[in-house]
Amino acid sequence: MSDVVRNSFANDRRCNRGSNNRHSTKLLIDNGIKFKSKYNGTYLIVDGIAGNIEFWPGTGKYKAKNGEHGRGVFNLMKLCNKKPLQN
C-alpha cells in the first residue's frame, strides 16, 4: 500500500473519530446524562447507576467500574438506565 493511500485512510479515521466524538457527546447532553469531560472531550467520565463509567466517544468504547464494558453511545445510555430520545 502506498504512503498516499495509507495517509488518506488515516485522515478518514481521524475525521470519523472527531465526528463520532461530537455526535456522542451531543446525544449524552440531549438526553440529560451527566458527565465530566477530560482531555478536550476525548475521554468522558459518565455518571451511571453503578458508579462512574469511562467513555471514549471517538471510538465508542466504554468501561464501567463494575467490570461491564462495550461499545456504542446507545448501549452506554442503556447502562445509565436512560432510554435514548428519538430524533
C-alpha positions as CSV (number, residue, x, y, z in Angstrom):
1,M,0.0,0.0,0.0
2,S,1.4,3.4,-0.9
3,D,2.0,6.1,1.6
4,V,-0.6,8.3,-0.1
5,V,-3.3,5.8,0.4
6,R,-2.2,5.0,3.9
7,N,-2.3,8.7,4.8
8,S,-5.7,9.1,3.2
9,F,-7.1,6.2,5.4
10,A,-5.5,7.7,8.5
11,N,-7.1,11.1,7.7
12,D,-10.5,9.5,7.2
13,R,-10.3,7.6,10.5
14,R,-9.3,10.8,12.3
15,C,-12.2,12.7,10.8
16,N,-14.6,9.9,11.6
17,R,-13.5,9.8,15.3
18,G,-14.0,13.6,15.5
19,S,-17.5,13.3,14.1
20,N,-18.3,10.4,16.5
21,N,-16.9,12.4,19.4
22,R,-19.2,15.4,18.7
23,H,-22.3,13.3,17.9
24,S,-21.9,11.0,21.0
25,T,-21.3,14.0,23.3
26,K,-24.3,15.8,21.9
27,L,-26.5,12.7,22.5
28,L,-25.4,12.5,26.1
29,I,-26.2,16.2,26.7
30,D,-29.6,16.0,24.8
31,N,-30.6,13.0,27.0
32,G,-29.6,14.7,30.3
33,I,-26.8,12.3,31.1
34,K,-24.2,13.9,33.4
35,F,-20.5,13.6,32.6
36,K,-17.1,15.2,33.2
37,S,-15.0,15.9,30.1
38,K,-11.3,15.2,30.1
39,Y,-8.6,15.8,27.5
40,N,-10.6,18.2,25.4
41,G,-13.6,15.8,25.2
42,T,-11.7,12.7,24.0
43,Y,-12.4,11.0,27.4
44,L,-15.6,11.3,29.4
45,I,-16.5,10.1,32.9
46,V,-20.2,9.4,32.8
47,D,-22.5,9.2,35.8
48,G,-24.2,5.8,35.8
49,I,-26.3,3.9,38.3
50,A,-23.5,1.5,39.2
51,G,-21.0,4.4,39.5
52,N,-18.7,6.2,37.1
53,I,-18.3,4.8,33.5
54,E,-15.3,5.6,31.4
55,F,-16.3,6.5,27.9
56,W,-14.2,7.3,24.8
57,P,-16.7,8.9,22.4
58,G,-14.4,8.9,19.4
59,T,-14.3,5.1,19.3
60,G,-17.5,4.4,21.3
61,K,-15.8,2.2,23.9
62,Y,-16.9,2.3,27.5
63,K,-15.9,0.6,30.7
64,A,-17.9,0.6,33.9
65,K,-16.3,0.3,37.3
66,N,-18.3,-2.9,37.9
67,G,-16.4,-4.5,35.0
68,E,-19.1,-4.2,32.4
69,H,-17.8,-2.9,29.0
70,G,-18.9,-2.5,25.5
71,R,-19.2,-0.1,22.5
72,G,-21.7,2.4,21.4
73,V,-23.3,5.5,22.9
74,F,-26.8,3.9,22.8
75,N,-25.5,0.9,24.8
76,L,-23.9,3.3,27.2
77,M,-27.1,5.1,27.7
78,K,-28.9,1.8,28.4
79,L,-26.3,1.1,31.1
80,C,-27.0,4.6,32.5
81,N,-30.7,3.5,32.6
82,K,-31.7,6.2,30.2
83,K,-33.9,5.4,27.2
84,P,-32.5,7.4,24.3
85,L,-34.6,10.2,22.9
86,Q,-35.7,9.6,19.3
87,N,-34.8,12.3,16.8
